[in-house]
Amino acid sequence: MTSSLPLGDDRLEEEVLAELDDVERRLTEAAANANPLVQTPARHLMDAGGKRLRPVLVMLTSHFGSGINDDVRTAAVATELTHLATLYHDDVMDDAPLRRGAPSAQQLWGNSVAILVGDLLFAKASQMVSTLGPAAVRIQAEAFERLVLGQRHETLGPGEGEDAVEHYIDVLADKTGSLIAAAASYGTLFSGADETATDASIAYGEKVGVAFQLADDVIDLVSDAETLGKEPGTDLRAGVVTMPVLLLRARAAAGEIDEIGASILADLASDDEDVRATTLDRLRGHEVLDETRVLARRWAADAVAELDALPDSATKRALTAFADLVVDRLA
């Protein structure tokens, strides 16, 4: 879980960190109340910790209104449960051996259990959201729809004539941005924030989500297993295409590919996973990695720009710091 949260305001940091302790308690309770048949795997990812960025955003955006209250707290927990559910499903889709430094649930208990645990957590999140009223249920349902469609679009790939980089950004907006935007929507909804703050927060959350995932595309390649919590280059080995590879392909299509880049693409086209794995070091040293870093920082800056219509406040400054945290991991 998050042990430090540099938001530029000591009072706000202390409040949010204290609230995160309650989030952890309620997440543990949700797993403890699961059916005994799945209780252990349901606790698995919760026990592994996490950044809890979505609950943090629910609580931060609530300060555009009256601040943190019981409905805000419930929404924060439900949003994190939804996120955890997607991780169980993602690990099945990607056949990931590690998650947050521990063996993934599907490695320990198999695909069927991992899928069912993900479904169970979605159900528990939905039960919580249902206590918050129809508007909250709609936010959850729309985010859930986008999560599913984002995964489907990623699996299918871009259509004929569709720009692959733009398609990928759309996938990131659906798979990551949608739930982070939902977190911002919950925070403003249940604190009674005005329409300007609500619209700005949701647009901010969407773009922060894209920035976060672009940063992860870089981190997946450059970090070691201990820091990353999973094997570096997991996507690369599995044949999952992320932004650095898409940028190489765009260069190739434009006739601007260099020799090393061409060799990387050739090896990635191999059906041999071992051959694909050898491209990791070469891709780490290629300039498309820096290009992806620039894209991540640009999306974070664009997210902050969505707050321009709002007056200066500790909350606005905290959200700026939050966006910086997303991309500071690239250092």
Disulfide bonds with the S-S distance in Angstrom:
none
